[in-house]
Amino acid sequence: MTKISVILFATLMCCILLSGCGKEPAKEPLVVYSFCGENANFSISNGVIVLSSTEEIFYGGNLDGELSDVVGYSMTFYVPVGNHERILLSNSVEDMTGGTISIAGETGKVSGDILTATEIEELQNNLFFRLKTTNLKGEENEYQLQLTLTEITGQLDN
């Protein structure tokens, strides 16, 4: 009788341990957007926004173009919210040697709690890029660009 109990117990334990094998883990909902835009002076390409229930990633992509005599610039990606701007990514570059610099290159990446649920819904027509430059004469110029957003994957379940 004890041998049968041991065998039944061992069989039951194997069944319990192996019952989860072969099952796929639950898939996390994921939404991926790409964005780009251009004007007569520069272009933004290969921008990506990744949204999941646990993580948000904003990659600004590549800035291409040539503006002459630039000694410093700042770039900002933002979403207008009411009467203010929700900044998603911002950085600046300044030459301290007296020379000029190129605006072309990668714009940067940020991850974390970037967008609110309301901002995610309004992204489609409300993602903007601003470039402020300073030239050798100290003159400042500001360029603004509305970016075109394309959803690559399915909807995020909230």
N, C-alpha and C positions, 0 to 999 in steps of 0.2 A: 504494500500500500504506500509506503514512503517513497519507493522508487517511482511509482506512478505520479505522486504529488510533485516530486522534484522535476520529472520530465514535463508535466503539465505547466509547472511554474516557469521552467526554462523556455518552453515553447511560447508561453504567454509573453514573457519578457522580450523574446526575439520579435514577435509580432508587433509589440508596442514600439520597440526601437526602430524597426524597419518600415513602419507604416508611413512615415514621412518621406521616404526615399523616392526619388523620381519626380517629385512635385516641383513645379517651377515656383520661385519666390514671387510674391505679389509685385506686379509692375507698378512703379511709381509714375504718376501722371507727369508728363513733361511737355512743355511748350517751348519751341525754339523759333525765334524771329531772326531774319536778316534785314539789314538796312543799308542804304546807300543814298547818295545825292551828289549833285554837282552844280556849279555855276561857272561863269566865265573865268574865274580866278583859281579855283581849286576843286577837288572832288574828295568825297569820302566813299570808300568801298570796303567790302568784307566785314562790315559791322555785324555783331551777333549779340542777341539777348537770349539767355537760357533761364527759364523759370520752372521750378519744381516746387513741391510742397515743402522741401527742406532747404533749398538753395536758390539763390539768384545770382547770375553772372552777367556782367555787362562788359563786352569787349568792343571798344570804339572803332576798330578796324584800321584802315590805312588812310592817311591824308596825303594826297598827291597834288602837286602844283608848284608853281614858282612865283613868288612875289619878290621883287628886287629890294635890296638895301634893308632887309629886316635884321634888326639887332635884338629883338625880343618879341615874344608872342605868348598869348594864353588862349587855350581852347576849352570850350565848355559844351557838354551835351546836357540838355535839359528838357523838361516837360513843363509847359505853362500850366499852373494850377491857380485858378482864380486870378488875383492880381499880382501874383508872385511866380517865381520860377523854382521848380524842384530840380536841383542839380543832381545829375546822375554820375557824372565824371567830369573832373576839371583838372587841368595841369598847366604849367607855364614853363617857358624856357627863355633864358636871357643870356646874351653873350657879354662876358665881362672883360674881353680882351681888346675890344675896339673894332672887331671884325663883324662880318655879317653871318647869318645862319640861314639854313634852309628850313622851310616849314614841313617838308615831306618826311614821312615816316609813320611808325605806329603811334596811335593816339593813346594807348593805355588800356588797362583792364581793372575792374573792381568787382568784388563779390561780397555778398552779405545781404542785409535787408535794404534793398535799393528802392523798390517800388511798393506803393500801397495798392490795395485791390482796385480802388477807383482809378488810379493812374494806369494800371495794367489795361483796364477797359478802354481808356482814352488814348492809348499809345498810337493807334493807327494813324491819326492825322495830327498828332501833337508832339512829335519828337523833333527837336531842333538842335543845330550845331552853331556855335558862335566862335569866330576867330577874331581876336584883337591883336593887332600888330603895332610895333613901334619901329620907325625907320631911322636911318643915320641922322636925320635932321631933328629927331625927337617928335615927329608928327605921328599921331595915333590914327589908325584906321580900324573900323569894325565891319566885319562881314557876317551875315547871318544866312543860314541855309536850312530849309525844311527838309527833313530826311524822309525817304520813302521806305515804309516798313512792310515786309512780307512775312506772313506766318508760314513756317516750314512744316510744323507738326500739328497734332491735334490739340484739343481744348484741355485746359487744366481744370480739374474738378475741385471746386472750393467747398 
